[in-house]
Amino acid sequence: MNNRGMNERIQKLRKQSVGIDPRLYMERANLVTDAYLKYEGSVSIPELRALSFKHFLENKTISINDGELIVGEKGNGPQEAPTFPELCCHTLEDMKIMDERELIGFKVKKEDFKLQEEKIIPYWEKRSIRNKIIDSMTEEWKRCYETGIFTEFMEQRGPGHTVGSTAIYENGFNDYIARIDEKIKTLDFLNDKEALEKRDQLKAMRISCEAIIILGKRYADLALEMAERESDKVRKEELLQIAHNCSVVPKNKPTSYWQAIQMYWFVHLGVTTELNPWDAFSPGRLDQHLYPFYKNDLREGNLDDERALELLESLWIKFNNQPAPPKVGVTLKESSTYTDFANINTGGVTADGHDGVNEVSYLILECMDEMKLLQPSSNVQISRKTPQAFLKKACDISREGWGQPAFYNTEAIIQELLNAGKTIEDARLGGSSGCVETGAFGSEAYILTGYFNLPKILELTLNNGYDKVSNQQLGLELGYAEDFKSYEELFAAYEKQVNYFVNIKLEGSNII
């Protein structure tokens, strides 16, 4: 690999990240199943999910790789993809296909097949959300789904595109616990019929906060142990700083640039291991979030641009270390990729409408240019106020031809979000996520319900609603191509077919 300006540490970590074959990580499925076996039936559904999350973070194997500055993986190392049996319980045939397929494969250990067969499938086969969704659908819905009229994201994933906001950096999880405790005290069990459900949800939130704090402490303890054994003076100091960072965040709010990046990464791991939001959890306006920490550390002499860039590149490697969870069936056909579609928005405007480009924005451009990784997906928001120097730098990178950054019109994003009812401040701080949609970071769940295949419906319209691929009648019987005397007649028939299939899709979405 050519030296693109990365230092030796980053080159080594990047080589490791891109050189490992993705593999299935079954520890999560095993630990989550243990938690459900222990708690199911004794606590509310929200608490059950939170307790399983806590059990996993308390007991998962953790490690700090040689040279790492930002710590934490969804698995135990780079390119390990956890499974989420509570969402989608893979069959043994699914796992065999994952292990053997040439493209988008995941290596599966022999003992993992045994674990899936003897423990995971017996517990989750009838409990998984995917099975419950499919079992609840009409025969019409199932035929449309299986033949590609539409897909359904929620049968193998959870929401999570736009979780990230400035709140990540302004509060520690201890602060959230205090707020939750105060909220529970104010619940009115006499007059509010939803008070019990609210308490269950708040208690689950509290448990989840405790869980992420525990994970941080475990990494702090591990870094301290490694520092005590480390003979290299420079690495020893780095490990001590990592230990300090992880003792501060996520328990408390970050106080430095390094801690702010680590704080985000802990939150990212929490969101993407509690459930499975592939297509994907994006950090929002990362340059604006990090800038106050960057500026303060620079002023106090605790940071220079070289270290600031190195920490960003360390984060980029962490993104690339996480392959999207393995998909099966129709969902695999529609999204056959390792990419998790975390999308970095750089530039744009601030909440008060001023130019959002800052020094960290340029560092992010430099980072993406040096790293040249598919993950995270990187884009620049270009507004009327964007400096020409920033636009030119982004264009110079784009001319290299490796696909990043993407370019998006800030004014168009703002208008789209305003049309959706967002406030002007949320719209200005919104951006693109996934592959690609707009959303308001930190203020909505952002649930996608799948793709709707309009060309397929046109094909059916031309064939009297008959599908020649699956050899069955799917749509309305409105005539063949030769029966339509004008484009107007064809379009009228097409509209009727679209409405027919939209209604089937929406009925299913309402059930979900």
C-alpha positions as CSV (number, residue, x, y, z in Angstrom):
1,M,0.0,0.0,0.0
2,N,1.3,3.4,-1.0
3,N,1.9,5.9,1.8
4,R,-0.9,8.4,1.3
5,G,0.3,10.7,4.1
6,M,-0.9,8.4,6.9
7,N,1.6,7.9,9.7
8,E,2.9,4.4,10.4
9,R,0.3,3.7,13.1
10,I,-2.6,4.6,10.9
11,Q,-1.1,2.6,7.9
12,K,-0.9,-0.5,10.1
13,L,-4.4,-0.2,11.5
14,R,-5.8,0.5,8.0
15,K,-4.0,-2.5,6.5
16,Q,-5.5,-4.7,9.3
17,S,-9.0,-3.3,8.7
18,V,-9.1,-3.9,5.0
19,G,-7.1,-7.2,5.1
20,I,-9.3,-9.3,7.3
21,D,-12.2,-11.4,5.9
22,P,-15.5,-10.6,7.6
23,R,-16.7,-13.2,10.0
24,L,-19.8,-14.0,12.1
25,Y,-19.6,-13.0,15.7
26,M,-21.9,-15.1,17.9
27,E,-21.0,-13.9,21.4
28,R,-23.8,-11.3,21.3
29,A,-26.4,-13.9,20.3
30,N,-25.3,-16.2,23.0
31,L,-25.2,-13.6,25.8
32,V,-28.5,-12.0,24.7
33,T,-30.2,-15.4,24.7
34,D,-28.8,-16.0,28.2
35,A,-30.3,-12.7,29.4
36,Y,-33.7,-13.5,27.9
37,L,-33.7,-16.9,29.4
38,K,-33.0,-15.3,32.8
39,Y,-35.4,-12.3,32.7
40,E,-38.2,-13.1,30.3
41,G,-41.6,-13.0,32.0
42,S,-40.3,-11.3,35.1
43,V,-39.9,-7.7,33.7
44,S,-41.5,-5.5,31.2
45,I,-40.5,-5.7,27.5
46,P,-38.5,-2.4,27.6
47,E,-36.7,-3.6,30.7
48,L,-36.0,-7.0,29.2
49,R,-34.3,-5.4,26.2
50,A,-32.3,-3.1,28.4
51,L,-31.2,-5.9,30.7
52,S,-30.1,-8.0,27.8
53,F,-28.1,-5.0,26.5
54,K,-26.5,-4.6,29.9
55,H,-25.7,-8.3,30.2
56,F,-24.0,-8.2,26.9
57,L,-21.8,-5.1,27.6
58,E,-21.0,-6.5,31.1
59,N,-19.8,-9.9,29.7
60,K,-18.6,-9.5,26.1
61,T,-15.0,-10.1,25.3
62,I,-13.1,-6.8,24.9
63,S,-9.7,-6.0,23.6
64,I,-7.5,-3.0,22.6
65,N,-5.5,-3.6,19.4
66,D,-1.9,-2.6,19.1
67,G,-1.6,1.1,18.4
68,E,-5.3,2.0,18.8
69,L,-6.2,5.4,20.1
70,I,-10.0,5.0,19.9
71,V,-11.3,1.8,21.4
72,G,-14.3,-0.5,21.1
73,E,-15.7,-2.9,18.5
74,K,-19.1,-4.4,18.0
75,G,-17.4,-7.8,18.0
76,N,-14.1,-8.6,19.6
77,G,-12.0,-7.4,16.7
78,P,-12.1,-5.8,13.2
79,Q,-14.6,-7.2,10.7
80,E,-16.6,-9.2,13.2
81,A,-20.4,-9.0,12.5
82,P,-22.8,-9.8,15.4
83,T,-26.1,-11.5,14.8
84,F,-29.4,-10.2,16.1
85,P,-31.6,-13.3,16.7
86,E,-34.3,-11.2,18.4
87,L,-34.8,-9.5,15.0
88,C,-33.9,-12.2,12.5
89,C,-33.0,-15.8,13.6
90,H,-30.9,-17.3,10.9
91,T,-31.4,-20.8,9.8
92,L,-28.5,-23.2,9.5
93,E,-28.9,-23.0,5.8
94,D,-28.6,-19.2,6.0
95,M,-25.3,-19.6,7.9
96,K,-24.1,-22.1,5.4
97,I,-24.7,-19.7,2.6
98,M,-23.0,-16.9,4.5
99,D,-20.0,-19.1,5.0
100,E,-19.7,-20.4,1.5
101,R,-20.8,-17.5,-0.8
102,E,-18.1,-15.9,-2.8
103,L,-19.4,-12.3,-2.5
104,I,-20.5,-10.7,0.8
105,G,-19.6,-13.8,2.7
106,F,-19.0,-14.2,6.4
107,K,-16.8,-16.9,7.8
108,V,-18.6,-19.1,10.3
109,K,-16.8,-21.3,12.8
110,K,-17.9,-25.0,13.2
111,E,-18.8,-24.3,16.9
112,D,-21.0,-21.4,15.9
113,F,-23.2,-23.7,13.7
114,K,-23.5,-25.9,16.8
115,L,-24.5,-23.0,19.0
116,Q,-27.0,-21.8,16.5
117,E,-28.6,-25.2,16.2
118,E,-28.7,-26.2,19.8
119,K,-29.4,-22.8,21.6
120,I,-30.2,-19.9,19.4
121,I,-32.7,-21.4,17.0
122,P,-34.7,-23.4,19.7
123,Y,-35.2,-20.2,21.6
124,W,-35.6,-17.5,18.9
125,E,-37.2,-19.3,15.9
126,K,-40.7,-18.4,17.0
127,R,-39.9,-15.3,19.0
128,S,-37.9,-13.3,16.4
129,I,-39.5,-10.1,15.1
130,R,-38.9,-11.3,11.5
131,N,-40.9,-14.4,12.0
132,K,-43.7,-12.6,13.8
133,I,-43.9,-10.0,11.0
134,I,-44.0,-12.7,8.2
135,D,-46.6,-14.7,10.1
136,S,-48.8,-11.6,10.6
137,M,-48.9,-10.7,6.9
138,T,-51.6,-11.5,4.4
139,E,-51.0,-14.0,1.6
140,E,-51.1,-11.0,-0.9
141,W,-48.4,-9.2,1.1
142,K,-46.2,-12.3,1.2
143,R,-46.5,-12.8,-2.6
144,C,-45.6,-9.2,-3.2
145,Y,-42.6,-9.4,-0.9
146,E,-41.3,-12.7,-2.3
147,T,-41.6,-11.5,-5.9
148,G,-39.9,-8.1,-5.4
149,I,-42.9,-5.8,-5.6
150,F,-41.7,-4.3,-2.4
151,T,-39.2,-5.0,0.4
152,E,-39.5,-4.5,4.2
153,F,-36.5,-3.2,6.1
154,M,-38.0,-3.7,9.6
155,E,-38.0,-7.5,9.3
156,Q,-34.2,-7.6,9.7
157,R,-33.3,-4.3,11.3
158,G,-34.3,-1.5,13.8
159,P,-34.5,2.3,13.4
160,G,-31.4,4.4,14.1
161,H,-30.3,6.6,11.2
162,T,-30.4,10.0,13.0
163,V,-29.7,9.4,16.7
164,G,-26.6,11.5,16.8
165,S,-26.8,15.1,18.0
166,T,-24.9,17.7,20.2
167,A,-26.5,16.0,23.2
168,I,-23.9,13.3,23.0
169,Y,-21.2,15.8,23.8
170,E,-23.1,18.0,26.3
171,N,-24.1,15.3,28.7
172,G,-22.6,12.2,30.3
173,F,-24.8,9.2,30.9
174,N,-24.7,9.9,34.6
175,D,-26.5,13.1,33.8
176,Y,-29.2,11.1,31.9
177,I,-29.6,8.8,34.9
178,A,-30.2,11.8,37.2
179,R,-32.8,13.2,34.8
180,I,-34.5,9.8,34.5
181,D,-34.7,9.5,38.3
182,E,-36.3,12.9,38.5
183,K,-38.7,12.1,35.8
184,I,-39.8,8.9,37.5
185,K,-40.5,10.9,40.7
186,T,-43.0,13.1,38.7
187,L,-45.1,10.3,37.3
188,D,-48.8,10.6,38.2
189,F,-50.0,7.1,38.8
190,L,-53.4,8.4,39.9
191,N,-54.4,10.4,36.9
192,D,-52.1,9.3,34.0
193,K,-53.2,5.9,32.6
194,E,-49.9,5.6,30.8
195,A,-47.8,6.2,33.9
196,L,-46.8,2.5,34.3
197,E,-45.7,2.2,30.7
198,K,-43.7,5.4,31.1
199,R,-42.0,4.1,34.2
200,D,-41.1,0.8,32.5
201,Q,-39.6,2.8,29.6
202,L,-37.7,5.2,31.9
203,K,-36.4,2.2,34.0
204,A,-35.2,0.6,30.7
205,M,-33.4,3.9,29.8
206,R,-31.7,3.9,33.1
207,I,-30.5,0.4,32.7
208,S,-29.2,1.2,29.3
209,C,-27.3,4.2,30.7
210,E,-25.7,2.0,33.3
211,A,-24.8,-0.5,30.6
212,I,-22.8,1.9,28.5
213,I,-21.1,3.3,31.6
214,I,-20.0,-0.2,32.5
215,L,-18.5,-0.7,29.0
216,G,-16.5,2.5,29.4
217,K,-15.2,1.4,32.8
218,R,-14.2,-2.0,31.4
219,Y,-12.1,-0.4,28.7
220,A,-10.6,2.0,31.2
221,D,-9.6,-1.0,33.4
222,L,-8.2,-2.9,30.5
223,A,-6.1,0.0,29.2
224,L,-4.7,0.5,32.7
225,E,-3.7,-3.2,33.0
226,M,-2.1,-3.0,29.5
227,A,-0.2,0.2,30.5
228,E,1.2,-1.5,33.6
229,R,2.7,-4.2,31.4
230,E,3.8,-2.0,28.5
231,S,7.5,-1.4,28.1
232,D,7.4,1.2,25.4
233,K,7.2,4.6,27.0
234,V,5.2,6.3,24.3
235,R,2.6,3.5,24.1
236,K,2.4,3.4,27.9
237,E,1.4,7.0,28.0
238,E,-1.1,6.5,25.3
239,L,-2.7,3.6,27.2
240,L,-2.8,5.7,30.4
241,Q,-4.6,8.5,28.4
242,I,-7.0,5.9,27.0
243,A,-7.7,4.7,30.5
244,H,-8.3,8.3,31.6
245,N,-10.6,9.0,28.6
246,C,-12.7,5.9,29.3
247,S,-13.0,6.8,32.9
248,V,-14.4,10.1,31.9
249,V,-16.7,9.1,29.0
250,P,-19.3,7.9,28.6
251,K,-20.0,8.3,32.3
252,N,-19.5,12.1,32.1
253,K,-19.4,14.5,29.2
254,P,-16.2,14.8,27.3
255,T,-13.7,17.6,28.1
256,S,-11.3,17.2,25.2
257,Y,-11.2,16.5,21.5
258,W,-9.9,12.9,22.0
259,Q,-12.6,12.3,24.6
260,A,-15.3,13.7,22.4
261,I,-14.4,11.3,19.6
262,Q,-14.3,8.4,22.1
263,M,-17.7,9.5,23.5
264,Y,-19.2,9.4,20.0
265,W,-17.8,6.0,19.4
266,F,-19.1,4.5,22.6
267,V,-22.6,5.8,21.7
268,H,-22.2,4.4,18.2
269,L,-21.4,1.0,19.6
270,G,-24.3,1.2,22.0
271,V,-26.8,2.0,19.3
272,T,-25.5,-0.6,16.8
273,T,-25.2,-3.4,19.3
274,E,-28.4,-2.9,21.3
275,L,-30.3,-3.5,18.0
276,N,-29.4,-3.5,14.4
277,P,-29.8,-0.2,12.5
278,W,-27.9,-1.1,9.3
279,D,-28.4,1.7,6.8
280,A,-27.2,3.2,9.4
281,F,-26.4,5.2,12.4
282,S,-24.8,8.5,11.2
283,P,-23.1,10.9,13.6
284,G,-24.8,14.1,12.3
285,R,-22.7,17.2,11.9
286,L,-19.4,15.8,13.2
287,D,-17.3,18.8,12.3
288,Q,-19.5,21.2,14.2
289,H,-19.8,18.8,17.1
290,L,-16.0,18.4,17.5
291,Y,-15.0,22.0,16.7
292,P,-15.4,23.4,20.3
293,F,-13.2,20.7,21.7
294,Y,-10.7,21.1,18.9
295,K,-10.6,24.9,19.4
296,N,-10.2,24.6,23.2
297,D,-7.5,22.0,23.1
298,L,-5.6,24.0,20.5
299,R,-5.8,27.1,22.6
300,E,-4.5,25.3,25.7
301,G,-1.7,23.6,23.8
302,N,-3.0,20.1,24.3
303,L,-3.6,19.4,20.6
304,D,-2.1,20.1,17.2
305,D,-3.5,19.4,13.7
306,E,-1.3,16.3,13.3
307,R,-2.8,14.6,16.4
308,A,-6.3,15.9,15.5
309,L,-6.0,14.3,12.1
310,E,-4.6,11.1,13.5
311,L,-7.6,10.8,15.9
312,L,-10.0,11.3,13.1
313,E,-8.3,8.7,11.0
314,S,-8.5,6.3,14.0
315,L,-12.3,6.9,14.0
316,W,-12.5,6.2,10.3
317,I,-10.8,2.9,10.8
318,K,-13.3,2.1,13.5
319,F,-16.2,2.7,11.1
320,N,-14.5,0.5,8.5
321,N,-14.0,-2.3,11.1
322,Q,-17.8,-2.8,11.3
323,P,-19.3,-4.7,8.4
324,A,-23.1,-4.5,8.1
325,P,-24.8,-7.4,9.8
326,P,-25.4,-10.3,7.5
327,K,-28.7,-10.2,5.6
328,V,-30.7,-13.1,4.2
329,G,-33.5,-13.6,1.6
330,V,-35.1,-10.7,-0.2
331,T,-33.2,-8.2,2.0
332,L,-29.9,-9.7,0.9
333,K,-30.9,-9.3,-2.7
334,E,-31.8,-5.6,-2.3
335,S,-28.8,-4.6,-0.1
336,S,-25.9,-7.0,-0.8
337,T,-23.0,-5.1,0.8
338,Y,-20.7,-5.0,3.8
339,T,-21.2,-1.2,3.9
340,D,-23.1,0.0,7.0
341,F,-23.9,3.4,5.4
342,A,-22.8,5.6,8.3
343,N,-22.7,9.0,6.6
344,I,-20.5,11.9,7.6
345,N,-22.0,15.3,6.8
346,T,-19.3,18.0,6.5
347,G,-19.9,21.7,5.9
348,G,-23.3,23.2,5.4
349,V,-24.6,25.8,7.8
350,T,-25.0,26.1,11.6
351,A,-28.3,26.2,13.5
352,D,-28.4,30.0,13.3
353,G,-27.8,29.9,9.5
354,H,-24.2,30.9,9.3
355,D,-21.5,29.1,7.4
356,G,-20.8,25.7,9.1
357,V,-17.3,25.1,7.7
358,N,-14.5,25.2,10.2
359,E,-11.0,23.9,10.7
360,V,-12.3,20.4,11.6
361,S,-14.2,20.4,8.3
362,Y,-10.9,20.7,6.4
363,L,-9.3,18.0,8.6
364,I,-12.2,15.7,7.7
365,L,-11.6,16.3,4.0
366,E,-7.9,15.5,4.6
367,C,-8.8,12.4,6.5
368,M,-11.1,11.0,3.9
369,D,-8.6,11.8,1.2
370,E,-5.8,9.9,3.0
371,M,-7.9,7.0,4.2
372,K,-9.8,6.3,1.0
373,L,-12.1,3.9,2.8
374,L,-15.7,3.0,1.7
375,Q,-16.7,3.4,5.3
376,P,-17.8,5.8,6.6
377,S,-19.6,7.3,3.6
378,S,-18.5,10.9,3.4
379,N,-20.3,13.9,1.9
380,V,-20.0,17.6,1.8
381,Q,-22.9,20.0,2.2
382,I,-22.6,23.0,-0.1
383,S,-24.5,26.1,0.7
384,R,-24.5,29.6,-0.7
385,K,-22.2,30.5,2.2
386,T,-19.6,27.7,1.7
387,P,-16.1,29.1,1.2
388,Q,-14.6,28.5,-2.3
389,A,-11.5,27.0,-0.7
390,F,-13.6,24.2,0.9
391,L,-15.5,23.5,-2.3
392,K,-12.3,23.4,-4.3
393,K,-10.7,21.0,-1.8
394,A,-13.7,18.7,-1.9
395,C,-13.7,18.8,-5.8
396,D,-9.9,18.0,-5.9
397,I,-10.6,14.9,-3.8
398,S,-13.6,13.9,-6.0
399,R,-11.5,14.2,-9.1
400,E,-9.3,11.3,-7.8
401,G,-12.2,9.1,-8.8
402,W,-12.7,6.8,-5.8
403,G,-16.3,7.9,-5.1
404,Q,-16.1,10.3,-2.2
405,P,-17.1,12.8,-1.1
406,A,-20.7,13.0,-2.3
407,F,-22.0,16.6,-2.8
408,Y,-25.4,17.8,-1.5
409,N,-27.2,21.1,-1.7
410,T,-27.7,22.4,1.9
411,E,-30.6,24.7,0.8
412,A,-32.4,21.7,-0.8
413,I,-31.9,19.6,2.4
414,I,-33.3,22.4,4.6
415,Q,-36.3,22.9,2.3
416,E,-37.1,19.2,2.3
417,L,-36.9,19.0,6.1
418,L,-39.0,22.1,6.5
419,N,-41.6,20.5,4.2
420,A,-41.6,17.6,6.5
421,G,-42.5,19.8,9.4
422,K,-39.1,20.2,11.1
423,T,-38.0,23.5,12.8
424,I,-35.6,25.7,10.9
425,E,-32.9,24.9,13.5
426,D,-33.4,21.1,13.1
427,A,-33.5,21.5,9.3
428,R,-30.2,23.5,9.2
429,L,-28.5,20.8,11.3
430,G,-30.0,18.0,9.3
431,G,-28.4,16.2,6.5
432,S,-28.1,13.0,4.5
433,S,-27.8,9.5,6.0
434,G,-28.1,6.0,4.8
435,C,-28.0,5.6,1.0
436,V,-29.3,8.4,0.7
437,E,-32.1,10.1,2.6
438,T,-32.4,13.4,4.6
439,G,-33.1,13.5,8.3
440,A,-33.0,15.7,11.3
441,F,-30.2,14.5,13.5
442,G,-31.0,13.9,17.1
443,S,-34.7,14.6,16.9
444,E,-36.3,11.7,15.1
445,A,-36.2,7.9,15.0
446,Y,-36.1,7.8,11.2
447,I,-37.8,4.5,10.3
448,L,-37.5,3.1,6.8
449,T,-40.1,0.6,5.6
450,G,-38.5,-0.7,2.5
451,Y,-38.4,-0.1,-1.3
452,F,-41.3,0.0,-3.6
453,N,-40.6,-1.4,-7.1
454,L,-42.4,0.8,-9.6
455,P,-40.7,-0.7,-12.7
456,K,-41.9,-4.1,-11.7
457,I,-45.5,-2.8,-11.4
458,L,-45.2,-1.3,-14.9
459,E,-44.1,-4.7,-16.1
460,L,-47.2,-6.3,-14.5
461,T,-49.4,-3.5,-16.0
462,L,-48.3,-4.5,-19.5
463,N,-49.1,-8.2,-18.7
464,N,-52.6,-8.0,-17.3
465,G,-51.2,-8.1,-13.7
466,Y,-49.4,-11.4,-14.4
467,D,-45.8,-12.0,-13.2
468,K,-43.9,-14.0,-15.8
469,V,-40.9,-14.5,-13.4
470,S,-42.9,-16.3,-10.7
471,N,-45.7,-17.5,-13.0
472,Q,-48.6,-16.2,-11.0
473,Q,-51.2,-13.5,-11.0
474,L,-50.1,-10.7,-8.7
475,G,-51.9,-7.6,-9.8
476,L,-55.3,-6.5,-11.1
477,E,-56.5,-7.9,-14.5
478,L,-56.7,-4.7,-16.5
479,G,-55.5,-5.8,-19.9
480,Y,-52.3,-6.5,-21.9
481,A,-50.0,-4.0,-23.6
482,E,-51.8,-4.5,-26.9
483,D,-55.2,-3.7,-25.3
484,F,-54.3,-0.1,-24.4
485,K,-55.1,2.3,-27.2
486,S,-53.2,5.3,-25.8
487,Y,-50.6,6.2,-23.3
488,E,-53.4,7.7,-21.3
489,E,-55.1,4.4,-21.0
490,L,-51.9,2.7,-20.1
491,F,-51.1,5.3,-17.4
492,A,-54.6,5.0,-15.9
493,A,-54.1,1.2,-15.6
494,Y,-50.7,1.7,-14.1
495,E,-52.1,4.1,-11.5
496,K,-54.7,1.5,-10.5
497,Q,-52.0,-1.2,-10.1
498,V,-49.8,1.2,-8.1
499,N,-52.7,2.0,-5.8
500,Y,-53.5,-1.7,-5.4
501,F,-49.9,-2.6,-4.3
502,V,-49.4,0.6,-2.2
503,N,-52.5,-0.4,-0.2
504,I,-51.1,-3.9,0.4
505,K,-47.8,-2.4,1.5
506,L,-49.4,0.1,3.8
507,E,-51.6,-2.5,5.5
508,G,-48.5,-4.5,6.3
509,S,-46.7,-1.4,7.5
510,N,-49.6,-0.7,9.9
511,I,-49.3,-4.2,11.3
512,I,-45.6,-3.8,11.8
